[in-house]
Amino acid sequence: MNAPDTLETLRAELREFAAARDWQQFHTPKNLAMALAGEAGEVIEHFQWLTAEQSAALPQATHEAVALELADVLLYLVRLADVLQIDLAEAAQRKLAINVQRYPVEAARGRADKYDRL
């Protein structure tokens, strides 16, 4: 027997969480997208003004705060995908396949250029 997909489990838990609180009325795609952007901004806030080296070696308290902000981003992303009836894992696999084509190893290795500039 296969274990249930983690994103599917999380999606179901979030759906139940929202339903128990009668929050579906607020969970419109627009509101969820805005909340997602806000939470992403809270992640960015922890890295603002840090050097690359500092950002890679966060103090433990900051690391934990970033972990919780990333969790918020994931929760809103999964909830938004659920409301829009998007299979997030499948969409991510499709996007990865597109990026494999856009960024062939021989052209993209060691470069940060966008695919149309390779």
C-alpha positions in Angstrom: 0.0 0.0 0.0 1.4 3.4 -1.0 1.5 6.3 1.5 -0.8 9.2 0.6 0.9 12.1 -1.2 2.1 14.7 1.3 0.6 17.6 -0.7 -2.7 15.8 -1.0 -2.7 15.2 2.7 -1.9 18.8 3.4 -4.5 20.0 1.0 -7.2 17.9 2.8 -6.1 19.2 6.2 -6.2 22.8 5.0 -9.6 22.2 3.5 -10.9 20.8 6.8 -9.2 23.6 8.8 -10.9 26.3 6.7 -14.3 24.5 6.7 -14.3 24.2 10.5 -13.8 27.9 10.8 -16.2 28.8 8.0 -13.4 30.5 6.1 -14.2 29.2 2.6 -16.1 32.5 2.1 -12.8 34.4 2.5 -10.6 31.9 0.5 -11.2 33.3 -2.9 -8.3 33.0 -5.4 -7.7 36.8 -5.2 -7.5 36.8 -1.4 -5.3 33.7 -1.2 -3.0 35.0 -3.9 -2.6 38.3 -2.0 -2.0 36.4 1.3 0.6 34.3 -0.5 2.4 37.4 -1.8 2.3 38.9 1.7 3.8 35.8 3.3 6.5 35.7 0.6 7.3 39.3 1.5 7.7 38.2 5.1 10.3 35.6 4.0 12.2 38.3 2.0 12.2 40.6 5.0 14.5 38.2 6.9 17.1 38.4 4.1 16.9 42.2 3.4 20.3 43.8 3.7 22.2 40.6 4.3 25.2 39.6 2.3 25.1 36.4 0.3 27.3 34.8 3.0 25.1 36.0 5.8 21.9 34.7 4.1 23.5 31.3 3.9 24.4 31.2 7.6 21.4 32.5 9.4 21.4 32.5 13.2 19.2 29.7 14.6 16.4 32.0 15.7 16.2 33.6 12.3 16.4 30.2 10.6 13.4 29.0 12.6 11.5 32.2 11.8 12.2 31.7 8.1 11.1 28.1 8.4 7.7 29.2 9.8 7.3 31.9 7.1 8.1 29.3 4.4 5.5 27.1 5.9 3.0 30.0 5.6 3.9 30.4 2.0 3.4 26.7 1.4 0.1 26.6 3.2 -1.3 29.5 1.2 0.1 28.0 -2.1 -1.5 24.6 -1.4 -4.8 26.2 -0.4 -4.9 28.4 -3.5 -4.2 25.4 -5.7 -7.0 23.5 -4.0 -9.5 26.3 -4.5 -8.5 26.6 -8.2 -8.6 22.8 -8.5 -5.0 22.6 -9.6 -2.9 19.5 -8.9 0.1 21.3 -7.7 2.5 18.3 -7.9 1.4 17.6 -11.5 1.7 21.3 -12.4 5.2 21.4 -10.9 6.2 18.3 -12.9 4.9 19.9 -16.1 6.8 23.1 -15.4 10.0 21.2 -14.6 9.7 19.4 -18.0 9.3 22.8 -19.7 12.4 24.1 -17.8 14.4 21.1 -18.9 13.7 22.1 -22.5 14.3 25.8 -21.9 17.5 25.4 -20.0 19.5 22.6 -21.7 22.5 21.7 -19.6 25.0 22.4 -22.3 23.7 26.0 -22.7 22.7 26.8 -19.1 25.4 25.2 -17.0 27.0 27.8 -14.7 24.8 30.7 -16.1 22.0 32.6 -14.5 20.6 34.0 -17.8 17.0 33.7 -18.7 16.2 30.9 -21.2 15.7 33.4 -24.1 19.2 34.8 -23.6 21.1 31.5 -23.5 
